């Protein structure tokens, strides 16, 4: 392979890697919450996300408060032993993710 072709391949690889480098540099260290509880699993999950977004906004600013832009995300919901006044189960959801610039 000639020097010209090697340079062309190297330039193409650099261009392809640039978005990944830019994405990685626009993310902050992972944040987690200590659990959101509700009698409805979907509500508990949404509450956990809202709390995570609030925490990200408070720590890193509004540009980082979008759960949908976060990477390395994890949501874990489980039924707890606690029940509501009607005897129905409650759920707790914990989340973790790296906030990235919107």
ZIWOKA-V357108 format. One record per backbone hydrogen bond with DSSP energy under -0.5 kcal/mol. NH is the residue of the N-H (numbers start at 1). CO is the residue of the C=O. Records with the same first field share a line. If there is no record, write none. Layout:
NH: CO / CO
//
This chain:
6: 2
7: 3
8: 4
9: 5
10: 6
11: 7
12: 8
13: 9
14: 10
15: 11
16: 12
17: 13
18: 14
19: 15
21: 17
22: 18
23: 19
24: 20
25: 21
26: 22 / 23
27: 24
28: 99
31: 97
33: 95
36: 93
38: 91
44: 40
45: 41
46: 42
47: 43
48: 44
49: 45
50: 46
51: 47
52: 48
53: 49
54: 50
55: 51
56: 52
57: 53
58: 54
59: 55
60: 56
61: 56 / 57
64: 61
65: 62
67: 65
69: 66
70: 66 / 67
71: 98
74: 96
76: 94
78: 92
80: 90
84: 88
87: 84
90: 82
91: 38
92: 78
93: 36
94: 76
96: 74
97: 31
98: 71
99: 29 / 97
101: 26
102: 63
//
